[in-house]
Amino acid sequence: MPLQIAPALLPHNALLLDLQMHLLSCSDGARAVLAANAEVLGLLRGRLVARGQQASLAEQLVAGQSLTLTRKGRPSLSVLAQIITDSQDQPLAVLATLVDPMNQRMDRRLLPGLFGLTTTEARIAAALADGQGTHQIAAELGVQLNTVHAHVKKLLAKTHTQRQVQLVSLLWRSVSVLTAHPPRLSMSDLLPPRVAGEPPRGDAPDANSGNDASLHANQTEAG
């Protein structure tokens, strides 16, 4: 039987998928991200697909790997995967979190620890990740454009990237890994605390238990 998790219980911008990428549950935030990115990611006959790389999506997410989707004129969209396991640590489903830099702001406090950036480099890196251009960054920092370009070159060198789009993608993936849940989760991680007296989740009540209890009660009264 497919997992059934209420959308309200999912993390923000998260989807719950089975191992074949069929949608089981979807948060409101994730629906909004999908609607705004239909050109690169969407649902096809109930399955999550990345436009032009359907096989890669399933293979990477089921393996617990993140996926980066390039968007024209916008920072890349990232799909982070967490494997949901049963009590035997066997994969049951995938929790996919959509990270859209257009709707989130980079926490530059995390960057120096990741790449050994200076305070100024971290500030410029965060601004680039938030979609700002070098002219805007120079104006906000009150420095010459050439100074910003020099810092960008240092950022590329420290992160071993070749282009600004690669740098931004790496920054978001790295920060998301730091702030995300562990790569593997159990079902209990997604469910609220169990109420006292409630049967354990995943264990269906015995169909005969109610009848047995009633029969025992009747026998007691009869005696």
N, C-alpha and C positions, 0 to 999 in steps of 0.2 A: 504494500500500500504506500503511495507517495507521501512524503512528509507534508504536513500541513502546519504552517506557522503563520499566524496573523501578521499582516503587513506592519501593524503598529509595534510589533515586537522586534522587527528588523532594525539594524542600525540605519542611520541616515544614508541615503543614496545607495542602498544595498538591495540586491536581488538574490533570491534563493532559487537555485537551479538543480535539476537532477543531473546525473553524470552524462546524459545525452544532450544537455543544455536546454531541456524543456523548462519553461518558467513555472515555478511552484508558488512563489509569492514575490511581491514587489512593493517596496516602500514608495510613498508619494514623491519623495525626493528623487529616487531613481527613475520614476516615470517621467518626471520633468526633464531630467538629463537626457533620457532616451528621445523624448519629443524634440529636444533642441539639437540633437546630433544624429538625426535619421540618416544623414548621408554616410556615416561611418559605422553606426551601430544601431541595431533594432531587432524586432521580433519578426520571424518568418514562420508561419504555421505553428506558433506557440514556442518556437525555439529562439534563443538568443544567437544572433549571427553578426559577425563583423563583415562589412561589405568588402567583397573581394578576397577574403581569407577565412572562410567558414571553418575549414578543417583545422587551421592554426588556432582558432579561438578555442575549440573544444579540447584540443591536445594540450594547450598551455594551461588553461584553467583547471582541468582535471588533474594536471600535474602540480597544481598549486603555484604556478608561475604567473606573474603579472603580464599584462599585454598593453602596449602603447599604440594608440591609433592616431595617425597624422591627420590634422584638419587644415584645410586651406585657409590661410589668413588668421588662424587662431592657434594658441598653444595646444599641444597634443593632449588627447583624452586618455587617461589611464584606467585600466580595469584590473583591480587587485583581487586575487583569489585566495580564499580560505577553505580548506577541506573540512566538511562536517563528517564526523565519524560516529559509529555506534559503540556500544560497550566493549566490543572486541577490537576497537581501533580500525575497523574496516570502513572505507569511504562510503558515505550515503548520499552526499549532495555537495554542492559548491555554493559558498556565500561569496558573491561577486560585488565588490564595492566600486562605484564609479567616481573617479576623481577628476573633476573639471576645474582647471585653474581659473577659468573665467568666472566661476561662482565661489571661489575660495581664495584666501590670501595666505601667502607663504609666511611661516613663522621663521624669521631669519635667525632667531636665537639658536635654532637647531643646526644651522649650516656650518659654523666654525668647527664644531665637534666632528662633523662628517668629513670635511675636506681641508681642514686647517686654514680656513679663510680668515683674513683680517676683518675687523669690524666694517670697514668701508666696502670690502669685497662682498661680505655677506649682505650688506644693505643693497648693493647693486644687483647681486644675484637674486635676491628676493623680489626686487622691482622688475627684473626681467621675467621672472617666473609669474608675476602678476600681470604680465602682458604690456608693461610699459616699454616705450622705445628709448633709445639712447639719448635723443634730444630732450625728452621729457625728464629723464633721470638727471641729465646735466643741469637742467633748469632747477629742479627740486633741490639738488645738492649744492647749487651755486658754483659749479666748476665748469671748466672748458670741456667741450665735446671730446677733444683729443684725450683728455684725462680719463673720461669714461671708457673710451675705446681701449686705452691702455689697460684698464682694470679688467675689461672683458677678455682681453688676450690672456691675462694672468689666470682668469677663471677657467678658460678653455684648457690652459696648460695644467692647472691643478686637478681638473676633473677628467683629463685625458679625452676630451671631446674635440671635434673638429669644427662644428658649427653651433651657432647660437640655439637653434631649434633642438639639437642634441643635448646641449647644456640644460635647457629648460626641462626637457623630458627627464633627464637624469635627476635633476633637483627634486622634481615632484615625486618620482618613484622612490627616491631615497628617503625623503621626509615622510612619505606615506607608509613606508615599511617601519619607520621608527614609531609612528603614532598608531599604527593599525594593531588589530588583535594578532595573536600567534597564528602561524600558518595552518594549524589544525585545531578544530574546535569539537567539543562533544555537544550532543543535543542539549544537555543541561545548560550550556553557556548561552543558548538562545532563548530559553524559557524562564519565566519568572519563578520565584521561590514557590515550592509546593505548599499548599495549605495543609495544616495538620488534619489527618484523617483521610486526605485525598489519596486514592490509589496511585502507585508509582506510574509516571508517564511512560507510555510505550507498552504497558502491561494492560491489556484489555480485561475488564472485569469478567469473571467466569459467568457464562450465560446461565448456569444452573445455580449459582451461589445464592441468588435472591430466592429462588424456589426452595432450596434446601433450608434457608433460614426461616422461611414462612412455615415449612413443614415442621421444623423443630419447634417453632413457637406454638403451632396448633397441637402438637403432641404433648407439649408441656401443659397447655391449658386443659387438654382432655384428661391428663393424669391427675 
